[in-house]
Amino acid sequence: MHLIMTVVVLSASPDQPALLLDGNLVTDVIWSTATTGDRLEHVYTRSTAGRLDIVLFPLAADAREAAATADRIIHRALTGAPFLAGWTPARDPPAERAPPWNPV
């Protein structure tokens, strides 16, 4: 098992493109919907108007398993939290949309 970084970008619905989510609240929802079997170790979120960058770090055998785990967690979060209604995920954003991660 390896700790594998998986990026998910959520986009706001077209009728609310400037909506800004509370990243801490989304992080709490993700933790509350993750199960022990997901083997989620870390979550990082960054919110900007109409966009939410989520980085999940599950323990997984490979990138494919980590992506499947992330998909399950995000699906549960989107269907379980009414304030996320209308937000849609896209995996591995194109470079021009990739978040500017700042290693500190």
Secondary structure, DSSP 8 states (H G I E B T S, - for coil): -EE--EEEEEE--TTSTT----HHHHHHHHHHH--GGGTEEEEEEEEETTEEEEEEEEEESSHHHHHHHHHHHHHHHHHH-GGGTT-EEEES--GGGS------
